[in-house]
């Protein structure tokens, strides 16, 4: 009885059918890319965090000036005072929360992790491509050394989120991950990334002035 032909793996999983050196190459390459994506994501979150806190501060000042300049004399001063107090509390809570997230520090950590991974990845590529004759013992020793360095680096830093890896897959879609992702998958990942970076902040920036205007005009 003939053996069934082994099912061919999709392109991004072909490393599983190769040597441990190829597997290490793939893992370090993917992790490096994901860590740099995490760095970029947190830098953008830091920027949008600063923008949203700045807008909240501006809204607080604007609300305080409503009663000072009697912009709407028919409005109840108690409502205006309530808005100022509510915005002050909201600004305090948001500022404390955002400061505790340490977006810039986390971005720097991911960036440093990516740089360290890039260093061992380059060493691996040099070993694979430039050194033609390699004995089995040399390959085993090199793989063991690189794998140990890889694990040490991973243990030093927090893990990235799945979103960072998915972004990496999109960025390398044509070269490696085309068979894994549909157009719907790509769209979903991009929307998730935009919401993760900007969603909460845009809601604050847009909804709060609408509420202020509604309360002042209708009271």
Backbone bond lengths (Angstrom), bond angles and torsions (degrees), N, CA, C in turn:
res aa  C-N    CA-C-N  psi(-1)  N-CA   C-N-CA  omega(-1)  CA-C   N-CA-C  phi
1 X - - - 1.465 - - 1.521 109.30 -
2 X 1.298 114.79 126.78 1.460 119.57 -177.91 1.521 110.50 -72.55
3 X 1.338 113.65 144.33 1.468 118.67 177.23 1.517 109.63 -73.60
4 X 1.314 113.38 142.22 1.462 118.12 177.97 1.526 109.05 -67.65
5 X 1.292 114.44 141.38 1.468 118.94 179.39 1.519 109.82 -67.92
6 X 1.323 115.34 134.01 1.470 120.97 -178.85 1.520 109.97 -66.01
7 X 1.300 114.01 132.06 1.464 119.44 -178.88 1.523 110.13 -66.03
8 X 1.291 116.48 130.34 1.457 121.20 -178.79 1.522 110.31 -70.57
9 X 1.337 115.96 133.44 1.457 120.70 179.61 1.521 110.33 -77.05
10 X 1.331 114.94 155.33 1.453 118.66 173.79 1.517 108.35 -66.92
11 X 1.308 117.11 160.02 1.463 121.73 -169.91 1.518 113.09 -57.21
12 X 1.338 117.96 -41.67 1.460 121.11 -176.03 1.522 113.06 -72.37
13 X 1.356 117.77 -9.56 1.467 121.52 179.68 1.531 112.43 -111.00
14 X 1.321 116.74 6.93 1.464 120.18 -177.22 1.525 112.70 -63.82
15 X 1.354 116.06 -24.60 1.465 118.65 -179.56 1.527 111.94 -61.74
16 X 1.353 117.25 -22.84 1.464 120.55 -179.74 1.520 112.41 -68.30
17 X 1.324 116.16 -20.96 1.457 120.53 179.01 1.526 112.02 -93.97
18 X 1.337 116.59 2.59 1.456 120.24 -176.56 1.530 110.38 -111.05
19 X 1.312 116.47 -160.50 1.460 121.30 -176.11 1.518 111.27 -80.53
20 X 1.346 115.38 168.59 1.455 120.60 177.41 1.525 111.15 -64.41
21 X 1.322 116.22 -29.30 1.466 120.44 176.44 1.525 110.45 -62.30
22 X 1.341 116.46 -42.41 1.462 120.75 177.45 1.527 110.82 -66.38
23 X 1.320 116.52 -38.14 1.466 120.39 178.91 1.526 110.61 -64.47
24 X 1.339 116.32 -43.49 1.460 120.10 176.94 1.520 111.04 -61.09
25 X 1.311 115.99 -42.83 1.459 121.92 179.16 1.528 110.14 -57.05
26 X 1.317 115.59 -46.08 1.460 120.49 -178.61 1.529 111.73 -67.05
27 X 1.327 117.37 -45.66 1.459 121.19 -177.58 1.531 112.16 -64.16
28 X 1.318 116.05 -44.87 1.470 119.12 -179.32 1.513 110.74 -66.61
29 X 1.334 116.24 -40.74 1.467 120.72 178.43 1.530 111.29 -59.88
30 X 1.322 117.16 -47.32 1.467 121.71 -179.48 1.529 111.78 -66.31
31 X 1.326 116.21 -44.40 1.466 119.89 -178.76 1.514 110.82 -64.79
32 X 1.333 115.97 -42.36 1.467 120.46 177.73 1.529 110.88 -57.93
33 X 1.316 116.72 -47.37 1.455 120.41 -179.78 1.510 112.46 -64.12
34 X 1.336 116.89 -40.50 1.465 121.05 179.60 1.519 111.33 -65.37
35 X 1.341 117.18 -38.71 1.466 120.56 -179.97 1.527 111.39 -67.13
36 X 1.314 117.55 -38.92 1.466 120.14 176.36 1.526 111.01 -67.38
37 X 1.329 117.05 -34.43 1.465 120.03 175.05 1.528 111.26 -66.38
38 X 1.333 116.56 -38.44 1.463 120.44 176.78 1.522 110.13 -63.64
39 X 1.327 116.24 -39.77 1.469 121.08 176.32 1.528 110.60 -58.23
40 X 1.318 116.25 -48.89 1.471 121.13 179.77 1.532 111.50 -62.95
41 X 1.332 116.73 -41.45 1.471 120.84 -178.89 1.529 111.43 -62.94
42 X 1.308 116.63 -44.90 1.467 119.34 -178.74 1.525 112.35 -72.00
43 X 1.312 118.33 -30.47 1.467 120.43 174.29 1.520 110.24 -63.84
44 X 1.337 116.01 -42.13 1.464 120.17 177.95 1.530 111.72 -67.35
45 X 1.331 116.45 -38.90 1.464 119.98 177.06 1.529 110.79 -63.30
46 X 1.319 116.87 -38.62 1.463 121.25 177.41 1.525 110.63 -62.07
47 X 1.327 115.97 -42.46 1.466 120.30 179.41 1.521 110.89 -63.64
48 X 1.332 117.34 -46.78 1.457 120.64 -179.32 1.529 112.03 -69.75
49 X 1.311 117.14 -29.82 1.462 120.82 175.08 1.521 110.26 -63.27
50 X 1.319 116.86 -45.10 1.468 121.63 178.58 1.520 110.98 -63.34
51 X 1.336 116.08 -41.69 1.470 120.44 179.49 1.520 110.98 -62.37
52 X 1.338 117.38 -44.99 1.464 120.85 -177.24 1.528 111.52 -66.32
53 X 1.330 117.83 -41.12 1.469 120.86 178.03 1.530 110.03 -64.96
54 X 1.321 116.29 -37.19 1.469 120.27 177.68 1.528 110.83 -64.32
55 X 1.329 116.49 -41.62 1.467 120.13 178.05 1.526 111.05 -65.54
56 X 1.328 117.34 -41.32 1.463 120.21 177.75 1.520 111.20 -61.43
57 X 1.306 116.72 -39.82 1.468 121.06 177.47 1.527 110.36 -63.42
58 X 1.328 116.08 -41.73 1.468 120.42 178.63 1.526 110.86 -64.95
59 X 1.342 117.11 -41.35 1.467 120.36 178.64 1.522 110.86 -62.40
60 X 1.336 116.73 -38.27 1.465 121.09 179.23 1.530 110.76 -63.53
61 X 1.318 115.50 -42.87 1.473 119.61 178.88 1.517 110.67 -65.33
62 X 1.331 115.96 -43.70 1.474 120.64 179.89 1.523 110.66 -61.50
63 X 1.335 117.14 -44.22 1.464 120.63 179.10 1.523 111.20 -63.38
64 X 1.319 117.89 -36.01 1.462 121.67 179.06 1.523 111.34 -67.30
65 X 1.336 116.31 -32.45 1.467 120.56 -177.56 1.525 113.31 -79.14
66 X 1.341 117.24 -14.01 1.471 119.93 -179.03 1.520 110.69 -59.95
67 X 1.343 116.55 -47.60 1.467 120.17 -179.04 1.519 112.00 -75.64
68 X 1.341 116.90 -29.52 1.468 120.28 -178.67 1.524 111.22 -66.29
69 X 1.326 116.21 -42.69 1.466 120.50 -177.25 1.525 113.36 -99.57
70 X 1.346 116.77 5.15 1.478 120.87 179.31 1.529 111.90 50.01
71 X 1.312 115.12 49.12 1.460 120.01 -178.06 1.521 110.69 -62.36
72 X 1.302 116.69 -41.17 1.459 121.06 177.45 1.524 108.11 -126.81
73 X 1.322 116.35 91.14 1.456 121.25 -173.25 1.520 112.98 -66.18
74 X 1.320 116.57 -20.93 1.466 119.93 -179.97 1.525 112.35 -80.56
75 X 1.316 116.69 -12.81 1.463 119.48 -177.19 1.525 110.73 -76.59
76 X 1.285 116.09 149.97 1.461 122.88 -179.71 1.524 109.39 -76.59
77 X 1.354 115.52 126.82 1.461 119.34 -179.36 1.525 111.66 -62.25
78 X 1.330 116.07 -30.03 1.460 119.01 178.90 1.523 111.32 -63.61
79 X 1.336 115.03 -36.28 1.467 119.43 177.96 1.520 110.44 -65.49
80 X 1.332 115.70 -44.35 1.459 120.37 -179.72 1.527 110.52 -63.01
81 X 1.326 115.75 -44.25 1.469 119.82 178.83 1.529 111.06 -63.22
82 X 1.325 115.60 -37.35 1.464 120.05 177.91 1.528 110.28 -64.19
83 X 1.347 116.39 -42.24 1.461 120.58 179.30 1.524 111.10 -61.72
84 X 1.327 116.09 -43.49 1.465 120.29 179.63 1.528 110.71 -61.96
85 X 1.336 115.43 -44.16 1.470 119.64 179.64 1.527 111.02 -65.06
86 X 1.331 116.48 -44.08 1.464 120.99 -179.51 1.525 111.05 -63.01
87 X 1.337 116.46 -42.41 1.465 120.04 178.92 1.525 111.55 -66.23
88 X 1.320 116.49 -36.43 1.466 120.32 178.21 1.527 110.69 -62.81
89 X 1.332 115.62 -44.07 1.463 120.07 178.88 1.522 110.67 -65.92
90 X 1.337 116.43 -43.60 1.461 121.29 179.68 1.524 111.01 -61.75
91 X 1.333 116.10 -43.96 1.464 120.62 179.35 1.526 110.88 -62.12
92 X 1.329 116.33 -41.24 1.458 120.90 179.28 1.528 111.29 -62.69
93 X 1.347 115.67 -47.06 1.464 120.75 -177.87 1.535 110.96 -64.64
94 X 1.333 115.64 -46.83 1.466 119.98 -178.80 1.536 110.81 -63.64
95 X 1.328 116.46 -42.49 1.461 120.62 -179.34 1.528 111.11 -62.70
96 X 1.341 116.29 -44.06 1.465 120.12 179.33 1.527 111.07 -63.93
97 X 1.331 115.63 -43.42 1.457 119.61 -178.86 1.526 111.05 -64.36
98 X 1.317 116.41 -47.75 1.464 120.41 -177.02 1.521 111.77 -66.70
99 X 1.324 117.25 -38.11 1.471 119.86 177.68 1.520 111.56 -63.24
100 X 1.340 116.33 -35.59 1.468 120.46 -179.24 1.528 113.00 -72.75
101 X 1.316 117.27 -14.73 1.467 119.97 -179.93 1.529 112.78 -75.33
102 X 1.329 116.58 -22.64 1.479 120.76 176.89 1.530 111.93 51.18
103 X 1.320 116.00 50.46 1.460 119.85 -176.65 1.530 112.32 -58.83
104 X 1.329 117.44 -43.64 1.459 120.60 -177.66 1.527 111.09 -65.96
105 X 1.332 116.76 -40.84 1.458 120.93 179.49 1.524 110.09 -64.74
106 X 1.320 116.22 -44.23 1.461 120.21 -179.79 1.526 110.85 -65.73
107 X 1.331 116.55 -39.00 1.465 120.00 176.75 1.523 110.79 -61.72
108 X 1.330 116.65 -42.65 1.456 121.02 179.68 1.533 110.92 -63.75
109 X 1.323 116.58 -40.97 1.474 120.28 178.57 1.524 111.44 -62.13
110 X 1.321 116.28 -44.10 1.466 119.84 178.62 1.533 110.88 -65.32
111 X 1.335 115.73 -37.21 1.467 119.62 179.07 1.527 110.38 -65.43
112 X 1.327 116.13 -44.83 1.464 120.04 178.79 1.527 111.23 -63.35
113 X 1.331 115.85 -38.62 1.462 120.44 177.05 1.523 110.23 -61.75
114 X 1.335 116.34 -44.38 1.457 120.97 178.49 1.519 111.89 -60.62
115 X 1.331 116.49 -39.36 1.464 120.52 179.04 1.528 111.32 -65.86
116 X 1.326 116.68 -42.03 1.464 120.16 178.88 1.527 111.25 -65.80
117 X 1.326 115.94 -39.54 1.464 119.45 176.88 1.520 111.12 -67.07
118 X 1.338 116.56 -36.32 1.462 120.37 178.66 1.527 110.63 -63.02
119 X 1.321 116.18 -34.61 1.466 120.13 -179.70 1.525 111.42 -65.54
120 X 1.330 117.56 -47.39 1.467 118.46 179.84 1.531 111.03 -74.06
121 X 1.345 116.97 -27.52 1.466 120.19 176.58 1.523 110.25 -65.69
122 X 1.344 116.08 -41.58 1.465 119.83 178.12 1.530 110.74 -64.59
123 X 1.331 116.54 -38.98 1.470 120.16 177.02 1.523 110.65 -61.72
124 X 1.326 115.30 -40.79 1.462 120.51 179.59 1.524 110.86 -65.25
125 X 1.332 116.43 -42.54 1.460 120.41 -179.95 1.530 111.21 -64.88
126 X 1.321 116.21 -39.31 1.468 120.35 177.70 1.520 110.21 -62.68
127 X 1.322 115.88 -44.52 1.461 120.23 179.76 1.522 111.14 -62.61
128 X 1.324 116.74 -40.00 1.476 121.11 -177.61 1.521 112.33 -71.20
129 X 1.329 116.92 -41.93 1.467 120.03 -167.59 1.526 114.88 -100.62
130 X 1.339 117.44 -30.26 1.460 119.49 -173.35 1.520 113.73 -97.61
131 X 1.306 115.86 -29.19 1.463 118.35 179.10 1.528 108.60 -94.14
132 X 1.325 116.22 107.48 1.463 120.99 -171.52 1.531 112.82 -74.46
133 X 1.327 117.68 -52.69 1.460 120.85 -176.60 1.527 110.08 -97.51
134 X 1.322 114.35 113.98 1.467 119.78 -178.92 1.518 109.23 -127.31
135 X 1.300 116.39 125.79 1.459 119.68 177.27 1.515 109.60 -76.23
136 X 1.305 116.66 161.25 1.470 121.21 180.00 1.520 111.07 -61.53
137 X 1.321 117.00 -38.40 1.468 120.05 179.44 1.523 111.20 -66.03
138 X 1.332 116.97 -36.53 1.472 120.71 177.60 1.523 110.58 -64.94
139 X 1.329 116.25 -42.76 1.465 120.73 179.85 1.521 110.72 -63.76
140 X 1.322 116.61 -44.23 1.466 121.23 179.80 1.524 110.53 -62.07
141 X 1.326 116.32 -46.05 1.467 120.83 -179.07 1.528 111.17 -64.18
142 X 1.333 116.12 -43.39 1.464 120.59 -179.89 1.527 110.91 -64.33
143 X 1.336 117.42 -46.56 1.462 121.59 -179.86 1.525 111.03 -60.87
144 X 1.318 115.74 -42.36 1.463 120.30 179.32 1.524 110.97 -62.01
145 X 1.328 116.20 -41.95 1.461 121.35 -179.54 1.524 111.72 -67.41
146 X 1.339 116.48 -45.78 1.468 120.81 -179.85 1.528 110.81 -65.60
147 X 1.323 116.47 -41.83 1.460 120.04 179.67 1.534 111.16 -62.92
148 X 1.326 116.08 -38.60 1.464 120.32 178.22 1.529 110.54 -64.84
149 X 1.318 116.45 -44.22 1.475 120.24 177.66 1.522 110.57 -63.10
150 X 1.316 116.41 -39.82 1.466 121.88 179.34 1.534 111.09 -60.92
151 X 1.326 116.60 -45.44 1.460 121.05 -179.96 1.528 111.65 -67.05
152 X 1.316 117.14 -36.95 1.468 121.18 177.98 1.527 110.45 -62.89
153 X 1.324 116.09 -43.19 1.469 120.54 179.20 1.521 110.78 -64.84
154 X 1.336 117.44 -43.88 1.459 120.67 179.72 1.528 111.16 -61.41
155 X 1.321 116.80 -37.61 1.461 120.67 -178.88 1.532 113.06 -71.12
156 X 1.326 116.32 -21.17 1.470 120.37 -178.15 1.521 112.61 -78.00
157 X 1.331 117.39 -24.61 1.465 121.08 -171.26 1.529 111.35 -125.94
158 X 1.351 114.57 157.65 1.462 119.99 173.97 1.524 109.61 -67.22
159 X 1.322 115.07 151.71 1.460 119.46 178.57 1.525 109.79 -74.33
160 X 1.327 115.96 150.03 1.459 120.25 174.98 1.524 109.50 -76.56
161 X 1.326 116.38 169.24 1.462 121.00 178.28 1.532 109.99 -88.86
162 X 1.312 114.70 160.87 1.462 120.17 179.28 1.533 110.79 -57.52
163 X 1.326 116.37 -33.82 1.454 121.57 -179.78 1.525 111.67 -59.38
164 X 1.321 117.09 -35.89 1.468 121.03 179.92 1.531 110.73 -67.63
165 X 1.330 116.02 -39.14 1.464 119.82 177.03 1.525 110.96 -69.04
166 X 1.334 116.33 -39.91 1.467 119.76 178.38 1.526 110.81 -63.40
167 X 1.319 116.85 -37.96 1.469 120.92 176.22 1.522 110.41 -63.86
168 X 1.325 116.58 -38.82 1.461 121.09 176.57 1.524 110.63 -62.14
169 X 1.328 116.30 -40.66 1.467 119.31 179.22 1.525 111.05 -63.68
170 X 1.328 116.88 -39.31 1.466 120.03 178.18 1.524 110.64 -64.70
171 X 1.332 116.91 -42.33 1.463 121.23 -178.62 1.528 112.36 -65.68
172 X 1.332 117.04 -24.31 1.464 121.18 179.81 1.531 111.30 -115.09
173 X 1.312 114.95 30.97 1.464 121.42 -172.42 1.526 112.51 -61.31
174 X 1.324 117.31 -52.56 1.458 120.90 -173.53 1.526 111.89 -68.92
175 X 1.324 116.39 -32.38 1.457 119.56 -176.47 1.524 113.33 -81.92
176 X 1.364 116.53 -28.54 1.463 115.79 -168.77 1.521 115.65 -145.62
177 X 1.310 118.40 -34.31 1.462 120.21 -169.89 1.532 114.22 -111.81
178 X 1.304 117.31 15.35 1.466 121.30 -175.11 1.522 112.18 -59.88
179 X 1.329 116.81 -35.82 1.464 120.13 -176.55 1.525 112.77 -75.58
180 X 1.343 116.83 -17.25 1.463 120.59 -176.31 1.520 113.25 -87.19
181 X 1.326 117.45 -30.76 1.458 121.32 -168.66 1.520 112.35 -113.82
182 X 1.315 115.60 132.25 1.453 121.43 173.07 1.529 108.79 -92.71
183 X 1.315 115.98 170.42 1.470 120.34 177.60 1.531 110.61 -60.13
184 X 1.321 116.18 -37.51 1.464 121.10 178.64 1.529 110.74 -64.77
185 X 1.326 116.69 -40.90 1.465 120.89 178.32 1.524 111.10 -62.36
186 X 1.323 115.73 -44.89 1.464 121.30 -178.82 1.519 110.68 -62.29
187 X 1.322 116.11 -45.39 1.466 120.89 179.68 1.532 110.96 -61.75
188 X 1.325 116.23 -41.77 1.459 121.09 -179.91 1.528 111.50 -64.06
189 X 1.326 116.66 -42.10 1.466 120.88 179.62 1.529 110.45 -65.40
190 X 1.319 117.44 -43.08 1.464 121.03 179.98 1.529 111.12 -63.89
191 X 1.335 116.39 -41.63 1.462 119.95 178.30 1.527 111.22 -64.66
192 X 1.323 116.09 -40.08 1.467 121.15 178.47 1.521 110.74 -64.03
193 X 1.323 116.98 -39.01 1.460 121.29 179.37 1.526 110.93 -65.72
194 X 1.328 116.48 -44.74 1.465 120.81 179.31 1.524 110.54 -62.20
195 X 1.343 116.93 -43.28 1.464 120.23 179.47 1.526 110.70 -65.49
196 X 1.328 117.12 -41.20 1.465 120.88 -179.50 1.521 111.32 -61.13
197 X 1.329 117.17 -37.37 1.460 121.13 -176.80 1.528 111.89 -85.55
198 X 1.333 117.13 -45.65 1.462 120.00 -168.79 1.530 115.34 -114.68
199 X 1.330 117.41 -22.43 1.460 120.61 -167.13 1.516 115.37 -52.00
200 X 1.318 117.22 -58.21 1.468 122.72 -177.49 1.525 111.23 -59.48
201 X 1.310 117.12 -39.33 1.463 121.14 -176.53 1.528 111.73 -72.22
202 X 1.324 116.23 -41.06 1.469 119.10 178.30 1.522 110.78 -64.53
203 X 1.331 116.97 -38.35 1.467 119.90 177.24 1.525 110.77 -60.22
204 X 1.321 117.34 -43.98 1.466 120.45 178.57 1.521 111.31 -62.64
205 X 1.324 115.53 -44.80 1.463 120.24 -176.50 1.528 111.54 -64.55
206 X 1.328 117.51 -36.35 1.469 121.28 -175.18 1.529 113.85 -89.70
207 X 1.337 116.97 -41.44 1.464 120.38 -173.03 1.522 112.90 -74.47
208 X 1.318 118.07 -40.64 1.468 120.95 -175.88 1.523 112.80 -60.59
209 X 1.349 120.83 -47.54 1.474 118.51 177.61 1.519 113.06 -63.40
210 X 1.328 117.32 -32.63 1.470 119.90 177.36 1.531 110.23 -64.41
211 X 1.319 116.77 -41.70 1.454 120.43 177.64 1.518 111.29 -65.44
212 X 1.328 116.54 -40.51 1.472 120.52 179.02 1.514 110.82 -61.32
213 X 1.315 115.90 -49.10 1.460 121.02 -178.62 1.523 110.91 -61.76
214 X 1.338 115.86 -43.34 1.468 120.35 179.89 1.522 111.90 -62.25
215 X 1.291 117.59 -44.30 1.469 120.80 -179.19 1.517 112.23 -67.39
216 X 1.330 115.93 -40.65 1.469 119.28 -178.29 1.516 111.36 -70.26
217 X 1.330 116.83 -41.91 1.465 120.95 -177.06 1.524 112.08 -71.95
218 X 1.320 116.99 -39.54 1.475 120.11 -174.46 1.520 114.02 -84.95
219 X 1.322 118.63 -9.65 1.482 120.03 -179.47 1.504 111.69 -104.44
